Amino acid sequence: MQDLPIDAAARAADGPAMAELSAGILMWRRGAGGTVEVLLGHFGGPFWAKRDAGAWAIPKGLVEPGEELEACARREFEEELGVKPEGALAPLGRIRQKGGKWVEAFALEGDLDPAAIVSNSFTVEWPPKSGRFETHAEIDRAAWFPLAEAREKILPSQRPILDLFEQSGGIVA
């Protein structure tokens, strides 16, 4: 798949009200016994603090105007985990999340220590309408999961990314 810049014309390809487009990386490795594991990040902040199942995702973010998909995926990975992703990205495809956002996913074989991540932060009013603002890490922790467990942990709307990864053929061979 060719990695083209996203511009207004490309965004309009699906009609005038096309949803936002994000790009992200599903990092994978072979764990103990050769089991394939994927790296997921847990959402930070008070809304997600006590949630586990369905509260994890691949590092991803919005594609800026004129930005190439692969460049966006690398930038977001580094912003959310504090690690520059090295190596060739393998295109997995595009999914549409429940809220309408499109996500272009790439696979990358690699390894990193989840305890060493350093995420960017965001500010949120909490509790809502309280006038009190708090700053939190966008990703408060990361972990490696075998694919079956990753299916339980990942946002339900991102499970198709795991399907694309498993169907990708040579990536995990």
SULJOFEN-V424705 format. One line per field, one symbol per residue. ss: DSSP state (a for helix, b for strand, c for the rest). burial: 1 if it has 9 or more other C-alpha atoms within 8 Angstrom, else 0. A space follows every 50 residues. Layout:
BEGIN
ss = ???
burial = ???
END
This chain:
BEGIN
ss = ccccbccaaaaaaaccccccbbbbbbbbbbcaaacbbbbbbbbccccccc cccccbbcbbbbcccccbaaaaaaaaaaaaaccccccccbbbbbbbcccc cbbbbbbbbccccaaaccccbbbbbcccccccbbbbbcbbbbbbbbaaaa aaabcaaaaaaaaaaaaccaaac
burial = 00001100001100000100111111111100000111111111100100 01111111111110001111011111111111100000000110111000 11111111000001001011000011000000001111111101111001 10111001101101100100000
END
